[in-house]
Amino acid sequence: MITELTNETFNDFIDKADKPVLVDLWASWCGPCKMLSPLVDQLAEKFAGKLTVAKVNVDEASDVAMQFRVSSIPTLLLFKDGELKDTSIGYVPMQQLEAFVSQVL
């Protein structure tokens, strides 16, 4: 299951997560975001129970984008125990995505 986060729900969701969290920051007009989105969905299924996956529409949650100084999308943020562990910017293939999230599993 993928959770849609907003400016209001983001920090509380990250702080209370009992598993590592992958956050996909995206926008509906972003071509690379549309390419990455199905891969993020597949990751959510593959690592269900081990990894929480969330998405943030930067057009609707600009405070979150500013908080993490997001200047390009898609941007993936990887959290563990409420702390940002790593960031990935732009489209990456599935093999790289799996390696990216594996560092916190």
Backbone bond lengths (Angstrom), bond angles and torsions (degrees), N, CA, C in turn:
res aa  C-N    CA-C-N  psi(-1)  N-CA   C-N-CA  omega(-1)  CA-C   N-CA-C  phi
1 M - - - 1.447 - - 1.529 110.04 -
2 I 1.302 115.89 136.95 1.460 121.42 179.56 1.519 108.42 -110.76
3 T 1.322 115.90 132.82 1.461 122.14 -178.18 1.521 109.67 -101.18
4 E 1.322 116.65 131.66 1.467 121.58 173.80 1.526 107.39 -86.65
5 L 1.324 116.76 124.97 1.461 121.29 -178.67 1.527 110.87 -108.17
6 T 1.325 115.65 152.70 1.454 123.17 178.89 1.520 109.37 -123.04
7 N 1.319 116.56 176.51 1.463 120.49 174.58 1.528 110.56 -54.40
8 E 1.335 116.29 -39.25 1.459 121.55 -175.34 1.531 113.01 -75.68
9 T 1.321 118.03 -31.04 1.471 120.28 -173.19 1.523 114.14 -100.38
10 F 1.324 117.98 -14.50 1.465 121.36 -169.69 1.535 113.39 -59.11
11 N 1.331 117.61 -60.42 1.467 120.09 -172.35 1.523 112.48 -62.03
12 D 1.322 116.70 -41.14 1.458 120.71 179.70 1.528 110.48 -64.16
13 F 1.321 116.74 -41.21 1.467 121.49 179.86 1.527 110.61 -61.93
14 I 1.338 116.99 -46.35 1.469 120.94 -179.58 1.522 110.62 -64.91
15 D 1.319 116.74 -43.99 1.471 121.31 -178.06 1.520 112.64 -63.48
16 K 1.330 117.13 -34.10 1.472 120.77 -174.88 1.526 113.64 -95.67
17 A 1.325 117.87 -2.17 1.470 120.50 -177.16 1.524 110.63 -64.46
18 D 1.328 116.13 133.63 1.462 120.75 179.43 1.529 112.38 -95.25
19 K 1.331 115.73 0.77 1.468 121.91 176.88 1.529 107.45 -134.33
20 P 1.333 117.76 164.71 1.466 118.90 172.45 1.529 110.11 -57.13
21 V 1.333 116.64 150.79 1.461 121.87 -176.82 1.524 109.98 -123.87
22 L 1.337 115.91 129.45 1.453 122.97 171.34 1.523 106.85 -104.11
23 V 1.339 116.52 122.48 1.460 121.29 179.85 1.521 108.90 -112.97
24 D 1.325 115.92 124.80 1.465 123.78 177.67 1.521 107.97 -100.00
25 L 1.336 117.15 112.73 1.458 121.61 175.05 1.516 107.55 -94.86
26 W 1.333 116.83 123.98 1.453 122.36 -169.74 1.527 110.55 -146.19
27 A 1.330 115.74 174.63 1.471 122.99 172.16 1.525 108.28 -147.30
28 S 1.322 116.36 151.19 1.459 121.02 -175.59 1.526 113.05 -65.25
29 W 1.332 118.37 -25.74 1.461 122.43 -177.46 1.532 112.82 -88.81
30 C 1.318 117.67 -1.38 1.474 122.76 -172.53 1.536 110.93 -92.03
31 G 1.335 116.59 113.16 1.467 121.42 179.78 1.521 114.20 -59.18
32 P 1.345 118.76 -52.32 1.469 119.71 178.19 1.533 112.62 -59.66
33 C 1.341 117.31 -30.95 1.470 120.44 176.97 1.526 110.31 -63.25
34 K 1.335 115.63 -41.44 1.467 120.41 179.66 1.520 111.17 -65.43
35 M 1.332 116.82 -32.17 1.467 120.93 178.03 1.534 110.84 -73.82
36 L 1.333 116.96 -36.37 1.462 121.46 -176.30 1.529 112.40 -79.31
37 S 1.303 117.03 -30.98 1.462 121.51 -173.82 1.536 114.44 -53.61
38 P 1.344 119.89 -46.46 1.471 118.50 178.92 1.533 112.69 -64.01
39 L 1.323 117.06 -30.35 1.461 119.98 178.18 1.530 110.60 -69.99
40 V 1.325 116.08 -39.38 1.466 120.53 176.76 1.530 109.25 -63.84
41 D 1.330 117.14 -40.15 1.467 121.32 177.05 1.531 110.59 -60.71
42 Q 1.334 116.86 -42.04 1.467 121.18 178.66 1.538 110.83 -64.86
43 L 1.339 116.72 -39.37 1.466 120.24 177.07 1.522 110.70 -61.35
44 A 1.324 116.59 -41.48 1.461 120.94 179.47 1.526 110.53 -58.70
45 E 1.326 116.38 -40.92 1.470 120.45 178.21 1.523 111.42 -70.25
46 K 1.330 116.11 -46.50 1.462 120.85 -175.35 1.528 112.08 -63.32
47 F 1.330 116.59 -38.54 1.464 120.57 -176.04 1.528 112.44 -107.28
48 A 1.322 116.96 23.36 1.469 121.31 177.72 1.529 109.20 -55.47
49 G 1.325 115.93 133.81 1.460 120.47 -178.64 1.515 113.06 91.01
50 K 1.329 117.54 -19.33 1.458 121.82 179.73 1.523 112.23 -112.77
51 L 1.339 115.80 -26.69 1.463 122.14 -173.36 1.527 108.82 -138.39
52 T 1.320 115.95 134.38 1.460 121.44 173.62 1.523 107.58 -96.45
53 V 1.320 116.91 133.66 1.461 121.06 -179.42 1.527 108.71 -117.12
54 A 1.337 115.05 133.69 1.459 120.91 179.42 1.522 109.22 -135.28
55 K 1.324 115.61 156.75 1.461 120.83 177.87 1.520 109.42 -127.24
56 V 1.333 114.68 144.67 1.457 121.59 178.41 1.525 108.18 -128.71
57 N 1.328 116.62 119.46 1.459 121.26 174.45 1.529 106.73 -80.80
58 V 1.330 117.34 111.37 1.469 120.82 -173.42 1.527 112.50 -66.98
59 D 1.322 118.03 -21.82 1.462 120.29 176.45 1.529 111.01 -71.11
60 E 1.330 116.48 -29.66 1.461 121.38 -179.23 1.522 112.44 -97.61
61 A 1.337 117.38 -20.35 1.471 121.99 -177.54 1.527 109.91 -128.38
62 S 1.315 115.10 60.81 1.476 119.22 -175.82 1.522 112.45 -66.35
63 D 1.337 118.45 -25.27 1.469 120.75 178.25 1.530 111.02 -63.36
64 V 1.326 116.23 -39.52 1.479 120.14 178.27 1.520 109.42 -64.55
65 A 1.327 116.85 -44.57 1.466 120.95 179.12 1.526 110.37 -60.18
66 M 1.318 117.57 -42.19 1.473 120.43 179.19 1.525 111.58 -68.71
67 Q 1.329 116.80 -37.94 1.470 121.68 -179.50 1.536 111.19 -57.06
68 F 1.334 116.65 -36.59 1.460 121.24 -178.04 1.525 112.39 -106.08
69 R 1.325 116.74 15.22 1.467 123.60 176.32 1.533 111.70 51.40
70 V 1.317 115.76 45.51 1.463 121.49 179.76 1.525 108.59 -76.19
71 S 1.341 115.19 118.11 1.466 119.33 179.25 1.524 111.90 -113.14
72 S 1.327 117.15 -14.27 1.472 122.34 177.75 1.518 108.42 -136.60
73 I 1.322 115.11 145.20 1.455 119.49 174.87 1.522 108.86 -127.88
74 P 1.307 118.74 153.60 1.448 125.48 2.92 1.536 111.89 -72.65
75 T 1.310 114.98 146.60 1.460 122.33 172.17 1.517 107.56 -124.42
76 L 1.315 115.66 132.78 1.463 121.29 175.33 1.516 108.28 -108.27
77 L 1.329 115.81 131.02 1.460 122.02 176.65 1.520 107.34 -112.63
78 L 1.313 116.76 134.62 1.459 122.06 -177.90 1.528 108.85 -116.93
79 F 1.329 116.24 118.34 1.465 122.33 -177.53 1.516 110.86 -114.59
80 K 1.332 115.59 145.95 1.457 121.55 170.35 1.519 106.94 -141.19
81 D 1.323 116.37 130.96 1.470 122.49 -178.30 1.527 111.51 53.97
82 G 1.328 116.48 38.35 1.452 121.53 176.93 1.511 115.62 79.17
83 E 1.331 117.41 -0.78 1.468 121.70 -178.07 1.521 110.98 -108.51
84 L 1.332 115.68 139.50 1.464 120.57 174.90 1.523 108.50 -70.40
85 K 1.335 116.71 121.18 1.464 121.80 -178.16 1.519 112.58 -100.87
86 D 1.345 117.32 -33.74 1.465 119.44 -177.48 1.526 109.47 -163.20
87 T 1.323 114.70 161.64 1.459 122.84 -179.93 1.524 108.92 -134.41
88 S 1.321 116.30 141.44 1.456 122.03 174.89 1.527 107.29 -127.95
89 I 1.331 116.16 130.84 1.464 120.71 -177.23 1.523 109.55 -117.45
90 G 1.342 115.22 132.44 1.453 120.79 178.12 1.521 112.26 90.75
91 Y 1.319 114.12 175.73 1.463 120.59 179.60 1.525 109.93 -72.60
92 V 1.319 116.40 135.27 1.465 121.84 172.85 1.527 108.33 -134.79
93 P 1.343 117.01 147.49 1.464 119.82 179.61 1.531 111.76 -70.68
94 M 1.319 115.94 165.16 1.463 122.69 -174.90 1.530 112.87 -54.82
95 Q 1.314 117.57 -42.14 1.467 120.58 -178.17 1.538 110.30 -58.85
96 Q 1.321 117.24 -42.56 1.465 121.06 178.39 1.528 111.29 -69.13
97 L 1.328 116.69 -36.92 1.466 119.88 177.58 1.517 111.18 -62.39
98 E 1.329 116.28 -43.67 1.458 120.17 179.61 1.523 110.83 -63.23
99 A 1.317 116.82 -41.66 1.469 120.60 177.31 1.531 110.63 -64.32
100 F 1.330 116.48 -38.43 1.464 122.29 -179.79 1.529 110.37 -61.21
101 V 1.335 117.99 -48.86 1.459 119.52 -177.56 1.533 112.41 -77.50
102 S 1.315 117.07 -23.90 1.470 120.36 -178.26 1.522 112.89 -63.14
103 Q 1.329 117.09 -22.87 1.458 120.03 -178.49 1.537 112.65 -67.23
104 V 1.325 118.62 -16.12 1.470 120.36 179.02 1.532 112.62 -113.30
105 L 1.319 117.47 0.95 1.470 119.61 -177.57 1.509 111.68 -93.33
